[in-house]
Structures are given as C-alpha cells and as structure tokens.
Amino acid sequence: MKYDEIDVAALLDRNAAVVQLSILVVSDDKCFMTTISATGASKREQGDVFDPDLGYEFAMSRALQNLSRKLRSRADARLKLACPKEKS
C-alpha cells in the first residue's frame, strides 16, 4: 500500500475553522484504491482574540489526530489478518 495523494480543504471564518483531509490509498498492484477522510474543527469562544492562523492550526491538528486514529485502526486490522493468533 502507498499513499498516493493527500487533499486538504479548509473553511475559515471569524468564529470557526474546519479542515478536511483526504488520503488516496493505492495497493501496490494498483488494483485497489480507497480514500480515507478525516475532519477537525475549532471554534472561537466569546472573549477570545481573533487569530485565523491559530484557528486553522487547531482545526488541522484535530484533523490529523482523527486521521492518525483511522490509519492506526486500519493498520491494526490488516495486522490481525496477516498474523492470525494460533489456536492451542
């Protein structure tokens, strides 16, 4: 498997930021392709200073955390298939 393409989409306004990440996963023989997507968001609370870069960074970091969990879960599932437990 290889990760062929990563797309980032961001929606920012004065009070919130949302980031969506999508990774195109391609099998080594190119017979199988799938996309894994994750989102992250941040919201400015009343009294917070307006800083669009900070909102974007929080949203991006949350999207990356979400994507990381999905990739780890996928890897764990593939490992279980590749290495089944021996029965005693």
PyMOL Python script that loads the backbone (N, CA, C, O; Angstrom):
from pymol import cmd

cmd.read_pdbstr("""\
ATOM      1  N   MET A   1       0.838  -1.185   0.000  1.00  0.00           N
ATOM      2  CA  MET A   1       0.000   0.000   0.000  1.00  0.00           C
ATOM      3  C   MET A   1       0.875   1.237   0.000  1.00  0.00           C
ATOM      4  O   MET A   1       1.941   1.280   0.614  1.00  0.00           O
ATOM      5  N   LYS A   2       0.387   2.242  -0.711  1.00  0.00           N
ATOM      6  CA  LYS A   2       1.065   3.521  -0.638  1.00  0.00           C
ATOM      7  C   LYS A   2       0.017   4.624  -0.620  1.00  0.00           C
ATOM      8  O   LYS A   2      -1.107   4.446  -1.088  1.00  0.00           O
ATOM      9  N   TYR A   3       0.406   5.746  -0.078  1.00  0.00           N
ATOM     10  CA  TYR A   3      -0.478   6.888   0.000  1.00  0.00           C
ATOM     11  C   TYR A   3      -0.118   7.798  -1.163  1.00  0.00           C
ATOM     12  O   TYR A   3       0.933   8.439  -1.170  1.00  0.00           O
ATOM     13  N   ASP A   4      -1.009   7.841  -2.144  1.00  0.00           N
ATOM     14  CA  ASP A   4      -0.707   8.455  -3.419  1.00  0.00           C
ATOM     15  C   ASP A   4      -0.975   9.948  -3.449  1.00  0.00           C
ATOM     16  O   ASP A   4      -0.268  10.692  -4.129  1.00  0.00           O
ATOM     17  N   GLU A   5      -1.978  10.391  -2.727  1.00  0.00           N
ATOM     18  CA  GLU A   5      -2.411  11.778  -2.863  1.00  0.00           C
ATOM     19  C   GLU A   5      -3.051  12.223  -1.556  1.00  0.00           C
ATOM     20  O   GLU A   5      -3.814  11.469  -0.951  1.00  0.00           O
ATOM     21  N   ILE A   6      -2.748  13.433  -1.117  1.00  0.00           N
ATOM     22  CA  ILE A   6      -3.371  13.993   0.080  1.00  0.00           C
ATOM     23  C   ILE A   6      -4.020  15.307  -0.321  1.00  0.00           C
ATOM     24  O   ILE A   6      -3.366  16.185  -0.884  1.00  0.00           O
ATOM     25  N   ASP A   7      -5.313  15.439  -0.029  1.00  0.00           N
ATOM     26  CA  ASP A   7      -6.048  16.671  -0.305  1.00  0.00           C
ATOM     27  C   ASP A   7      -6.417  17.337   1.012  1.00  0.00           C
ATOM     28  O   ASP A   7      -6.776  16.668   1.981  1.00  0.00           O
ATOM     29  N   VAL A   8      -6.326  18.652   1.034  1.00  0.00           N
ATOM     30  CA  VAL A   8      -6.705  19.432   2.209  1.00  0.00           C
ATOM     31  C   VAL A   8      -7.725  20.469   1.771  1.00  0.00           C
ATOM     32  O   VAL A   8      -7.511  21.208   0.811  1.00  0.00           O
ATOM     33  N   ALA A   9      -8.834  20.509   2.493  1.00  0.00           N
ATOM     34  CA  ALA A   9      -9.841  21.546   2.262  1.00  0.00           C
ATOM     35  C   ALA A   9     -10.083  22.254   3.594  1.00  0.00           C
ATOM     36  O   ALA A   9     -10.247  21.607   4.628  1.00  0.00           O
ATOM     37  N   ALA A  10     -10.102  23.571   3.561  1.00  0.00           N
ATOM     38  CA  ALA A  10     -10.308  24.333   4.797  1.00  0.00           C
ATOM     39  C   ALA A  10     -11.388  25.381   4.583  1.00  0.00           C
ATOM     40  O   ALA A  10     -11.471  26.015   3.531  1.00  0.00           O
ATOM     41  N   LEU A  11     -12.207  25.543   5.606  1.00  0.00           N
ATOM     42  CA  LEU A  11     -13.232  26.573   5.618  1.00  0.00           C
ATOM     43  C   LEU A  11     -12.988  27.406   6.871  1.00  0.00           C
ATOM     44  O   LEU A  11     -13.076  26.898   7.988  1.00  0.00           O
ATOM     45  N   LEU A  12     -12.686  28.675   6.682  1.00  0.00           N
ATOM     46  CA  LEU A  12     -12.352  29.552   7.799  1.00  0.00           C
ATOM     47  C   LEU A  12     -13.273  30.756   7.803  1.00  0.00           C
ATOM     48  O   LEU A  12     -13.563  31.329   6.752  1.00  0.00           O
ATOM     49  N   ASP A  13     -13.731  31.138   8.977  1.00  0.00           N
ATOM     50  CA  ASP A  13     -14.410  32.421   9.119  1.00  0.00           C
ATOM     51  C   ASP A  13     -13.993  33.036  10.446  1.00  0.00           C
ATOM     52  O   ASP A  13     -13.088  32.529  11.109  1.00  0.00           O
ATOM     53  N   ARG A  14     -14.635  34.103  10.831  1.00  0.00           N
ATOM     54  CA  ARG A  14     -14.211  34.838  12.024  1.00  0.00           C
ATOM     55  C   ARG A  14     -14.374  34.039  13.307  1.00  0.00           C
ATOM     56  O   ARG A  14     -13.656  34.296  14.274  1.00  0.00           O
ATOM     57  N   ASN A  15     -15.287  33.084  13.351  1.00  0.00           N
ATOM     58  CA  ASN A  15     -15.570  32.379  14.595  1.00  0.00           C
ATOM     59  C   ASN A  15     -15.261  30.888  14.576  1.00  0.00           C
ATOM     60  O   ASN A  15     -15.342  30.240  15.619  1.00  0.00           O
ATOM     61  N   ALA A  16     -14.909  30.323  13.423  1.00  0.00           N
ATOM     62  CA  ALA A  16     -14.687  28.881  13.367  1.00  0.00           C
ATOM     63  C   ALA A  16     -13.785  28.521  12.195  1.00  0.00           C
ATOM     64  O   ALA A  16     -13.624  29.278  11.239  1.00  0.00           O
ATOM     65  N   ALA A  17     -13.206  27.335  12.312  1.00  0.00           N
ATOM     66  CA  ALA A  17     -12.393  26.780  11.229  1.00  0.00           C
ATOM     67  C   ALA A  17     -12.688  25.285  11.143  1.00  0.00           C
ATOM     68  O   ALA A  17     -12.830  24.610  12.163  1.00  0.00           O
ATOM     69  N   VAL A  18     -12.777  24.782   9.928  1.00  0.00           N
ATOM     70  CA  VAL A  18     -12.980  23.354   9.690  1.00  0.00           C
ATOM     71  C   VAL A  18     -11.982  22.923   8.626  1.00  0.00           C
ATOM     72  O   VAL A  18     -11.828  23.586   7.600  1.00  0.00           O
ATOM     73  N   VAL A  19     -11.303  21.803   8.879  1.00  0.00           N
ATOM     74  CA  VAL A  19     -10.346  21.255   7.923  1.00  0.00           C
ATOM     75  C   VAL A  19     -10.739  19.823   7.619  1.00  0.00           C
ATOM     76  O   VAL A  19     -11.040  19.053   8.531  1.00  0.00           O
ATOM     77  N   GLN A  20     -10.738  19.460   6.341  1.00  0.00           N
ATOM     78  CA  GLN A  20     -10.964  18.075   5.933  1.00  0.00           C
ATOM     79  C   GLN A  20      -9.734  17.589   5.183  1.00  0.00           C
ATOM     80  O   GLN A  20      -9.263  18.233   4.245  1.00  0.00           O
ATOM     81  N   LEU A  21      -9.225  16.439   5.614  1.00  0.00           N
ATOM     82  CA  LEU A  21      -8.092  15.796   4.960  1.00  0.00           C
ATOM     83  C   LEU A  21      -8.587  14.535   4.284  1.00  0.00           C
ATOM     84  O   LEU A  21      -9.417  13.821   4.847  1.00  0.00           O
ATOM     85  N   SER A  22      -8.099  14.248   3.096  1.00  0.00           N
ATOM     86  CA  SER A  22      -8.426  13.013   2.386  1.00  0.00           C
ATOM     87  C   SER A  22      -7.143  12.432   1.823  1.00  0.00           C
ATOM     88  O   SER A  22      -6.356  13.135   1.190  1.00  0.00           O
ATOM     89  N   ILE A  23      -6.937  11.142   2.057  1.00  0.00           N
ATOM     90  CA  ILE A  23      -5.768  10.440   1.538  1.00  0.00           C
ATOM     91  C   ILE A  23      -6.245   9.362   0.587  1.00  0.00           C
ATOM     92  O   ILE A  23      -7.129   8.574   0.924  1.00  0.00           O
ATOM     93  N   LEU A  24      -5.659   9.325  -0.603  1.00  0.00           N
ATOM     94  CA  LEU A  24      -5.937   8.274  -1.566  1.00  0.00           C
ATOM     95  C   LEU A  24      -4.934   7.146  -1.307  1.00  0.00           C
ATOM     96  O   LEU A  24      -3.723   7.349  -1.398  1.00  0.00           O
ATOM     97  N   VAL A  25      -5.448   5.966  -0.987  1.00  0.00           N
ATOM     98  CA  VAL A  25      -4.619   4.801  -0.700  1.00  0.00           C
ATOM     99  C   VAL A  25      -4.694   3.864  -1.902  1.00  0.00           C
ATOM    100  O   VAL A  25      -5.783   3.484  -2.334  1.00  0.00           O
ATOM    101  N   VAL A  26      -3.532   3.494  -2.439  1.00  0.00           N
ATOM    102  CA  VAL A  26      -3.461   2.646  -3.622  1.00  0.00           C
ATOM    103  C   VAL A  26      -2.660   1.395  -3.282  1.00  0.00           C
ATOM    104  O   VAL A  26      -1.588   1.479  -2.683  1.00  0.00           O
ATOM    105  N   SER A  27      -3.190   0.225  -3.672  1.00  0.00           N
ATOM    106  CA  SER A  27      -2.460  -1.017  -3.440  1.00  0.00           C
ATOM    107  C   SER A  27      -1.234  -1.063  -4.350  1.00  0.00           C
ATOM    108  O   SER A  27      -1.175  -0.371  -5.366  1.00  0.00           O
ATOM    109  N   ASP A  28      -0.258  -1.889  -3.972  1.00  0.00           N
ATOM    110  CA  ASP A  28       0.982  -1.985  -4.741  1.00  0.00           C
ATOM    111  C   ASP A  28       0.730  -2.399  -6.194  1.00  0.00           C
ATOM    112  O   ASP A  28       1.429  -1.948  -7.102  1.00  0.00           O
ATOM    113  N   ASP A  29      -0.270  -3.257  -6.409  1.00  0.00           N
ATOM    114  CA  ASP A  29      -0.564  -3.701  -7.781  1.00  0.00           C
ATOM    115  C   ASP A  29      -1.554  -2.779  -8.496  1.00  0.00           C
ATOM    116  O   ASP A  29      -1.952  -3.052  -9.628  1.00  0.00           O
ATOM    117  N   LYS A  30      -1.948  -1.699  -7.840  1.00  0.00           N
ATOM    118  CA  LYS A  30      -2.862  -0.681  -8.372  1.00  0.00           C
ATOM    119  C   LYS A  30      -4.244  -1.224  -8.727  1.00  0.00           C
ATOM    120  O   LYS A  30      -4.964  -0.632  -9.532  1.00  0.00           O
ATOM    121  N   CYS A  31      -4.610  -2.362  -8.118  1.00  0.00           N
ATOM    122  CA  CYS A  31      -5.932  -2.941  -8.354  1.00  0.00           C
ATOM    123  C   CYS A  31      -6.968  -2.447  -7.342  1.00  0.00           C
ATOM    124  O   CYS A  31      -8.170  -2.637  -7.531  1.00  0.00           O
ATOM    125  N   PHE A  32      -6.500  -1.822  -6.285  1.00  0.00           N
ATOM    126  CA  PHE A  32      -7.398  -1.414  -5.217  1.00  0.00           C
ATOM    127  C   PHE A  32      -7.073   0.021  -4.814  1.00  0.00           C
ATOM    128  O   PHE A  32      -5.919   0.358  -4.547  1.00  0.00           O
ATOM    129  N   MET A  33      -8.116   0.868  -4.772  1.00  0.00           N
ATOM    130  CA  MET A  33      -7.949   2.246  -4.315  1.00  0.00           C
ATOM    131  C   MET A  33      -9.080   2.584  -3.358  1.00  0.00           C
ATOM    132  O   MET A  33     -10.222   2.168  -3.555  1.00  0.00           O
ATOM    133  N   THR A  34      -8.754   3.332  -2.334  1.00  0.00           N
ATOM    134  CA  THR A  34      -9.768   3.815  -1.411  1.00  0.00           C
ATOM    135  C   THR A  34      -9.321   5.169  -0.882  1.00  0.00           C
ATOM    136  O   THR A  34      -8.150   5.533  -0.980  1.00  0.00           O
ATOM    137  N   THR A  35     -10.257   5.898  -0.328  1.00  0.00           N
ATOM    138  CA  THR A  35      -9.950   7.195   0.257  1.00  0.00           C
ATOM    139  C   THR A  35     -10.283   7.151   1.742  1.00  0.00           C
ATOM    140  O   THR A  35     -11.338   6.660   2.144  1.00  0.00           O
ATOM    141  N   ILE A  36      -9.367   7.671   2.544  1.00  0.00           N
ATOM    142  CA  ILE A  36      -9.595   7.803   3.984  1.00  0.00           C
ATOM    143  C   ILE A  36      -9.696   9.296   4.265  1.00  0.00           C
ATOM    144  O   ILE A  36      -8.806  10.063   3.899  1.00  0.00           O
ATOM    145  N   SER A  37     -10.781   9.706   4.915  1.00  0.00           N
ATOM    146  CA  SER A  37     -11.001  11.124   5.188  1.00  0.00           C
ATOM    147  C   SER A  37     -11.154  11.369   6.679  1.00  0.00           C
ATOM    148  O   SER A  37     -11.599  10.498   7.427  1.00  0.00           O
ATOM    149  N   ALA A  38     -10.780  12.565   7.095  1.00  0.00           N
ATOM    150  CA  ALA A  38     -10.922  12.957   8.498  1.00  0.00           C
ATOM    151  C   ALA A  38     -11.147  14.460   8.555  1.00  0.00           C
ATOM    152  O   ALA A  38     -10.685  15.201   7.687  1.00  0.00           O
ATOM    153  N   THR A  39     -11.853  14.898   9.576  1.00  0.00           N
ATOM    154  CA  THR A  39     -12.100  16.329   9.745  1.00  0.00           C
ATOM    155  C   THR A  39     -11.679  16.779  11.130  1.00  0.00           C
ATOM    156  O   THR A  39     -11.578  15.983  12.063  1.00  0.00           O
ATOM    157  N   GLY A  40     -11.438  18.058  11.237  1.00  0.00           N
ATOM    158  CA  GLY A  40     -11.137  18.687  12.515  1.00  0.00           C
ATOM    159  C   GLY A  40     -11.740  20.082  12.510  1.00  0.00           C
ATOM    160  O   GLY A  40     -11.884  20.702  11.456  1.00  0.00           O
ATOM    161  N   ALA A  41     -12.089  20.567  13.684  1.00  0.00           N
ATOM    162  CA  ALA A  41     -12.727  21.876  13.769  1.00  0.00           C
ATOM    163  C   ALA A  41     -12.247  22.634  14.999  1.00  0.00           C
ATOM    164  O   ALA A  41     -11.784  22.042  15.974  1.00  0.00           O
ATOM    165  N   SER A  42     -12.367  23.941  14.932  1.00  0.00           N
ATOM    166  CA  SER A  42     -12.103  24.789  16.089  1.00  0.00           C
ATOM    167  C   SER A  42     -13.141  25.905  16.086  1.00  0.00           C
ATOM    168  O   SER A  42     -13.655  26.298  15.039  1.00  0.00           O
ATOM    169  N   LYS A  43     -13.434  26.403  17.278  1.00  0.00           N
ATOM    170  CA  LYS A  43     -14.439  27.457  17.401  1.00  0.00           C
ATOM    171  C   LYS A  43     -13.909  28.512  18.368  1.00  0.00           C
ATOM    172  O   LYS A  43     -13.424  28.191  19.453  1.00  0.00           O
ATOM    173  N   ARG A  44     -14.006  29.733  17.969  1.00  0.00           N
ATOM    174  CA  ARG A  44     -13.578  30.844  18.819  1.00  0.00           C
ATOM    175  C   ARG A  44     -14.658  31.098  19.856  1.00  0.00           C
ATOM    176  O   ARG A  44     -15.835  31.243  19.523  1.00  0.00           O
ATOM    177  N   GLU A  45     -14.248  31.149  21.114  1.00  0.00           N
ATOM    178  CA  GLU A  45     -15.185  31.422  22.198  1.00  0.00           C
ATOM    179  C   GLU A  45     -15.295  32.931  22.430  1.00  0.00           C
ATOM    180  O   GLU A  45     -14.430  33.702  22.016  1.00  0.00           O
ATOM    181  N   GLN A  46     -16.361  33.327  23.091  1.00  0.00           N
ATOM    182  CA  GLN A  46     -16.562  34.742  23.379  1.00  0.00           C
ATOM    183  C   GLN A  46     -15.385  35.258  24.210  1.00  0.00           C
ATOM    184  O   GLN A  46     -15.013  34.657  25.218  1.00  0.00           O
ATOM    185  N   GLY A  47     -14.823  36.346  23.786  1.00  0.00           N
ATOM    186  CA  GLY A  47     -13.698  36.933  24.502  1.00  0.00           C
ATOM    187  C   GLY A  47     -12.341  36.518  23.960  1.00  0.00           C
ATOM    188  O   GLY A  47     -11.334  37.138  24.303  1.00  0.00           O
ATOM    189  N   ASP A  48     -12.284  35.488  23.125  1.00  0.00           N
ATOM    190  CA  ASP A  48     -11.018  35.079  22.517  1.00  0.00           C
ATOM    191  C   ASP A  48     -10.587  36.102  21.476  1.00  0.00           C
ATOM    192  O   ASP A  48     -11.421  36.709  20.804  1.00  0.00           O
ATOM    193  N   VAL A  49      -9.300  36.284  21.351  1.00  0.00           N
ATOM    194  CA  VAL A  49      -8.752  37.187  20.338  1.00  0.00           C
ATOM    195  C   VAL A  49      -8.887  36.519  18.972  1.00  0.00           C
ATOM    196  O   VAL A  49      -8.667  35.315  18.846  1.00  0.00           O
ATOM    197  N   PHE A  50      -9.245  37.292  17.956  1.00  0.00           N
ATOM    198  CA  PHE A  50      -9.374  36.757  16.599  1.00  0.00           C
ATOM    199  C   PHE A  50      -7.992  36.518  16.016  1.00  0.00           C
ATOM    200  O   PHE A  50      -7.207  37.453  15.861  1.00  0.00           O
ATOM    201  N   ASP A  51      -7.697  35.272  15.694  1.00  0.00           N
ATOM    202  CA  ASP A  51      -6.430  34.889  15.068  1.00  0.00           C
ATOM    203  C   ASP A  51      -6.722  33.739  14.113  1.00  0.00           C
ATOM    204  O   ASP A  51      -6.791  32.587  14.544  1.00  0.00           O
ATOM    205  N   PRO A  52      -6.897  34.028  12.817  1.00  0.00           N
ATOM    206  CA  PRO A  52      -7.281  32.973  11.874  1.00  0.00           C
ATOM    207  C   PRO A  52      -6.240  31.853  11.764  1.00  0.00           C
ATOM    208  O   PRO A  52      -6.599  30.697  11.536  1.00  0.00           O
ATOM    209  N   ASP A  53      -4.957  32.187  11.925  1.00  0.00           N
ATOM    210  CA  ASP A  53      -3.919  31.151  11.853  1.00  0.00           C
ATOM    211  C   ASP A  53      -4.046  30.164  13.009  1.00  0.00           C
ATOM    212  O   ASP A  53      -3.873  28.959  12.824  1.00  0.00           O
ATOM    213  N   LEU A  54      -4.342  30.666  14.177  1.00  0.00           N
ATOM    214  CA  LEU A  54      -4.490  29.794  15.347  1.00  0.00           C
ATOM    215  C   LEU A  54      -5.691  28.866  15.183  1.00  0.00           C
ATOM    216  O   LEU A  54      -5.594  27.676  15.482  1.00  0.00           O
ATOM    217  N   GLY A  55      -6.813  29.392  14.714  1.00  0.00           N
ATOM    218  CA  GLY A  55      -7.993  28.558  14.470  1.00  0.00           C
ATOM    219  C   GLY A  55      -7.713  27.473  13.450  1.00  0.00           C
ATOM    220  O   GLY A  55      -8.132  26.327  13.616  1.00  0.00           O
ATOM    221  N   TYR A  56      -6.996  27.842  12.381  1.00  0.00           N
ATOM    222  CA  TYR A  56      -6.626  26.869  11.347  1.00  0.00           C
ATOM    223  C   TYR A  56      -5.712  25.792  11.931  1.00  0.00           C
ATOM    224  O   TYR A  56      -5.900  24.608  11.650  1.00  0.00           O
ATOM    225  N   GLU A  57      -4.730  26.185  12.736  1.00  0.00           N
ATOM    226  CA  GLU A  57      -3.804  25.206  13.318  1.00  0.00           C
ATOM    227  C   GLU A  57      -4.525  24.231  14.244  1.00  0.00           C
ATOM    228  O   GLU A  57      -4.241  23.034  14.219  1.00  0.00           O
ATOM    229  N   PHE A  58      -5.448  24.723  15.055  1.00  0.00           N
ATOM    230  CA  PHE A  58      -6.217  23.819  15.921  1.00  0.00           C
ATOM    231  C   PHE A  58      -7.045  22.851  15.080  1.00  0.00           C
ATOM    232  O   PHE A  58      -7.063  21.650  15.350  1.00  0.00           O
ATOM    233  N   ALA A  59      -7.725  23.366  14.069  1.00  0.00           N
ATOM    234  CA  ALA A  59      -8.554  22.506  13.214  1.00  0.00           C
ATOM    235  C   ALA A  59      -7.695  21.480  12.480  1.00  0.00           C
ATOM    236  O   ALA A  59      -8.070  20.311  12.388  1.00  0.00           O
ATOM    237  N   MET A  60      -6.550  21.906  11.957  1.00  0.00           N
ATOM    238  CA  MET A  60      -5.650  20.990  11.254  1.00  0.00           C
ATOM    239  C   MET A  60      -5.119  19.921  12.196  1.00  0.00           C
ATOM    240  O   MET A  60      -5.084  18.745  11.834  1.00  0.00           O
ATOM    241  N   SER A  61      -4.709  20.305  13.390  1.00  0.00           N
ATOM    242  CA  SER A  61      -4.168  19.312  14.334  1.00  0.00           C
ATOM    243  C   SER A  61      -5.236  18.299  14.727  1.00  0.00           C
ATOM    244  O   SER A  61      -4.935  17.119  14.906  1.00  0.00           O
ATOM    245  N   ARG A  62      -6.464  18.745  14.860  1.00  0.00           N
ATOM    246  CA  ARG A  62      -7.553  17.807  15.197  1.00  0.00           C
ATOM    247  C   ARG A  62      -7.863  16.878  14.032  1.00  0.00           C
ATOM    248  O   ARG A  62      -8.161  15.702  14.237  1.00  0.00           O
ATOM    249  N   ALA A  63      -7.794  17.397  12.815  1.00  0.00           N
ATOM    250  CA  ALA A  63      -8.000  16.540  11.641  1.00  0.00           C
ATOM    251  C   ALA A  63      -6.879  15.510  11.536  1.00  0.00           C
ATOM    252  O   ALA A  63      -7.130  14.347  11.222  1.00  0.00           O
ATOM    253  N   LEU A  64      -5.650  15.931  11.798  1.00  0.00           N
ATOM    254  CA  LEU A  64      -4.520  14.994  11.750  1.00  0.00           C
ATOM    255  C   LEU A  64      -4.640  13.921  12.831  1.00  0.00           C
ATOM    256  O   LEU A  64      -4.321  12.758  12.583  1.00  0.00           O
ATOM    257  N   GLN A  65      -5.094  14.299  14.022  1.00  0.00           N
ATOM    258  CA  GLN A  65      -5.305  13.309  15.089  1.00  0.00           C
ATOM    259  C   GLN A  65      -6.360  12.296  14.663  1.00  0.00           C
ATOM    260  O   GLN A  65      -6.183  11.092  14.848  1.00  0.00           O
ATOM    261  N   ASN A  66      -7.450  12.783  14.096  1.00  0.00           N
ATOM    262  CA  ASN A  66      -8.526  11.910  13.628  1.00  0.00           C
ATOM    263  C   ASN A  66      -8.013  10.969  12.540  1.00  0.00           C
ATOM    264  O   ASN A  66      -8.290   9.770  12.567  1.00  0.00           O
ATOM    265  N   LEU A  67      -7.265  11.518  11.585  1.00  0.00           N
ATOM    266  CA  LEU A  67      -6.710  10.706  10.503  1.00  0.00           C
ATOM    267  C   LEU A  67      -5.725   9.674  11.052  1.00  0.00           C
ATOM    268  O   LEU A  67      -5.705   8.528  10.602  1.00  0.00           O
ATOM    269  N   SER A  68      -4.930  10.074  12.000  1.00  0.00           N
ATOM    270  CA  SER A  68      -3.973   9.165  12.626  1.00  0.00           C
ATOM    271  C   SER A  68      -4.676   7.977  13.271  1.00  0.00           C
ATOM    272  O   SER A  68      -4.231   6.838  13.133  1.00  0.00           O
ATOM    273  N   ARG A  69      -5.775   8.242  13.976  1.00  0.00           N
ATOM    274  CA  ARG A  69      -6.548   7.152  14.601  1.00  0.00           C
ATOM    275  C   ARG A  69      -7.096   6.194  13.542  1.00  0.00           C
ATOM    276  O   ARG A  69      -7.060   4.976  13.720  1.00  0.00           O
ATOM    277  N   LYS A  70      -7.600   6.748  12.450  1.00  0.00           N
ATOM    278  CA  LYS A  70      -8.160   5.905  11.385  1.00  0.00           C
ATOM    279  C   LYS A  70      -7.074   5.045  10.727  1.00  0.00           C
ATOM    280  O   LYS A  70      -7.292   3.864  10.456  1.00  0.00           O
ATOM    281  N   LEU A  71      -5.908   5.642  10.474  1.00  0.00           N
ATOM    282  CA  LEU A  71      -4.817   4.878   9.872  1.00  0.00           C
ATOM    283  C   LEU A  71      -4.315   3.798  10.818  1.00  0.00           C
ATOM    284  O   LEU A  71      -4.004   2.689  10.383  1.00  0.00           O
ATOM    285  N   ARG A  72      -4.232   4.110  12.109  1.00  0.00           N
ATOM    286  CA  ARG A  72      -3.786   3.117  13.104  1.00  0.00           C
ATOM    287  C   ARG A  72      -4.776   1.967  13.187  1.00  0.00           C
ATOM    288  O   ARG A  72      -4.372   0.806  13.243  1.00  0.00           O
ATOM    289  N   SER A  73      -6.053   2.273  13.196  1.00  0.00           N
ATOM    290  CA  SER A  73      -7.086   1.240  13.247  1.00  0.00           C
ATOM    291  C   SER A  73      -7.013   0.349  12.014  1.00  0.00           C
ATOM    292  O   SER A  73      -7.150  -0.870  12.109  1.00  0.00           O
ATOM    293  N   ARG A  74      -6.802   0.958  10.872  1.00  0.00           N
ATOM    294  CA  ARG A  74      -6.684   0.211   9.612  1.00  0.00           C
ATOM    295  C   ARG A  74      -5.455  -0.704   9.635  1.00  0.00           C
ATOM    296  O   ARG A  74      -5.525  -1.859   9.213  1.00  0.00           O
ATOM    297  N   ALA A  75      -4.333  -0.179  10.132  1.00  0.00           N
ATOM    298  CA  ALA A  75      -3.110  -0.979  10.223  1.00  0.00           C
ATOM    299  C   ALA A  75      -3.287  -2.138  11.209  1.00  0.00           C
ATOM    300  O   ALA A  75      -2.837  -3.252  10.944  1.00  0.00           O
ATOM    301  N   ASP A  76      -3.931  -1.879  12.329  1.00  0.00           N
ATOM    302  CA  ASP A  76      -4.193  -2.945  13.311  1.00  0.00           C
ATOM    303  C   ASP A  76      -5.043  -4.054  12.697  1.00  0.00           C
ATOM    304  O   ASP A  76      -4.771  -5.236  12.906  1.00  0.00           O
ATOM    305  N   ALA A  77      -6.068  -3.674  11.944  1.00  0.00           N
ATOM    306  CA  ALA A  77      -6.943  -4.663  11.309  1.00  0.00           C
ATOM    307  C   ALA A  77      -6.171  -5.482  10.271  1.00  0.00           C
ATOM    308  O   ALA A  77      -6.350  -6.697  10.189  1.00  0.00           O
ATOM    309  N   ARG A  78      -5.322  -4.833   9.486  1.00  0.00           N
ATOM    310  CA  ARG A  78      -4.524  -5.556   8.485  1.00  0.00           C
ATOM    311  C   ARG A  78      -3.527  -6.495   9.158  1.00  0.00           C
ATOM    312  O   ARG A  78      -3.268  -7.590   8.659  1.00  0.00           O
ATOM    313  N   LEU A  79      -2.973  -6.072  10.280  1.00  0.00           N
ATOM    314  CA  LEU A  79      -2.031  -6.916  11.010  1.00  0.00           C
ATOM    315  C   LEU A  79      -2.724  -8.170  11.543  1.00  0.00           C
ATOM    316  O   LEU A  79      -2.160  -9.262  11.487  1.00  0.00           O
ATOM    317  N   LYS A  80      -3.921  -8.017  12.049  1.00  0.00           N
ATOM    318  CA  LYS A  80      -4.677  -9.169  12.556  1.00  0.00           C
ATOM    319  C   LYS A  80      -4.981 -10.168  11.440  1.00  0.00           C
ATOM    320  O   LYS A  80      -4.970 -11.378  11.669  1.00  0.00           O
ATOM    321  N   LEU A  81      -5.251  -9.668  10.241  1.00  0.00           N
ATOM    322  CA  LEU A  81      -5.500 -10.548   9.113  1.00  0.00           C
ATOM    323  C   LEU A  81      -4.222 -11.253   8.658  1.00  0.00           C
ATOM    324  O   LEU A  81      -4.252 -12.418   8.261  1.00  0.00           O
ATOM    325  N   ALA A  82      -3.112 -10.540   8.720  1.00  0.00           N
ATOM    326  CA  ALA A  82      -1.839 -11.104   8.263  1.00  0.00           C
ATOM    327  C   ALA A  82      -1.241 -12.078   9.261  1.00  0.00           C
ATOM    328  O   ALA A  82      -0.543 -13.016   8.876  1.00  0.00           O
ATOM    329  N   CYS A  83      -1.509 -11.862  10.535  1.00  0.00           N
ATOM    330  CA  CYS A  83      -0.915 -12.686  11.594  1.00  0.00           C
ATOM    331  C   CYS A  83      -2.008 -13.203  12.533  1.00  0.00           C
ATOM    332  O   CYS A  83      -2.107 -12.738  13.669  1.00  0.00           O
ATOM    333  N   PRO A  84      -2.825 -14.151  12.082  1.00  0.00           N
ATOM    334  CA  PRO A  84      -3.882 -14.652  12.971  1.00  0.00           C
ATOM    335  C   PRO A  84      -3.259 -15.369  14.168  1.00  0.00           C
ATOM    336  O   PRO A  84      -2.187 -15.966  14.068  1.00  0.00           O
ATOM    337  N   LYS A  85      -3.956 -15.296  15.293  1.00  0.00           N
ATOM    338  CA  LYS A  85      -3.473 -15.963  16.512  1.00  0.00           C
ATOM    339  C   LYS A  85      -3.567 -17.478  16.330  1.00  0.00           C
ATOM    340  O   LYS A  85      -4.520 -17.997  15.747  1.00  0.00           O
ATOM    341  N   GLU A  86      -2.560 -18.160  16.842  1.00  0.00           N
ATOM    342  CA  GLU A  86      -2.575 -19.624  16.773  1.00  0.00           C
ATOM    343  C   GLU A  86      -3.500 -20.168  17.849  1.00  0.00           C
ATOM    344  O   GLU A  86      -3.539 -19.655  18.968  1.00  0.00           O
ATOM    345  N   LYS A  87      -4.238 -21.205  17.503  1.00  0.00           N
ATOM    346  CA  LYS A  87      -5.139 -21.830  18.473  1.00  0.00           C
ATOM    347  C   LYS A  87      -4.372 -22.930  19.199  1.00  0.00           C
ATOM    348  O   LYS A  87      -3.643 -23.705  18.580  1.00  0.00           O
ATOM    349  N   SER A  88      -4.543 -22.989  20.507  1.00  0.00           N
ATOM    350  CA  SER A  88      -3.862 -24.025  21.291  1.00  0.00           C
ATOM    351  C   SER A  88      -4.706 -25.250  21.440  1.00  0.00           C
ATOM    352  O   SER A  88      -4.282 -26.218  22.072  1.00  0.00           O
TER     353      SER A  88
END
""", "prot")
cmd.dss("prot")
cmd.show_as("cartoon", "prot")
cmd.util.cbc("prot")
cmd.orient("prot")
